[in-house]
């Protein structure tokens, strides 16, 4: 009896200036499709956000079809210089790809001692448990729930869909990972 071998999709990491347009466009399209099926919180994601200097794009793909990914950027956040992980999604639910995407992002973030991410708390109080679990499996730990103000900057306009009843703030679970501690252990 003949059995076929299933090859796992490829996970690639691109610096912002080296990511192929087809991959960037596919990531933006798929991320928006994922958001459309869930509470909208990143509808204004754009190619320019992904290709800013210093950003990295991590994608799971089969040929030109993007099945998951995230992008990272280094910034001062919560008073620390961190590499922040943003826009995580995986179309391959239940296979652990979100965990692998985060792990690959971490392996390409050795220019900083800490990583940070936030998992949004919806006005209903629900948290994306799968995303929180994927981050936890990579050594991220919650530091608490914070309320953030939504600025008038167009980059924040995606936050209005899940704003608190005041329409000016949103809540998120803040997650931190210490890369330096993980490299020396």
Beta strands, then each sheet from edge to edge (+ up, - down):
strand 1: 10-15
strand 2: 56-62
strand 3: 65-77
strand 4: 80-90
strand 5: 114-121
strand 6: 141-149
strand 7: 169-178
sheet 1: 1+ 2- 3+ 4- 5- 7+ 6-
end
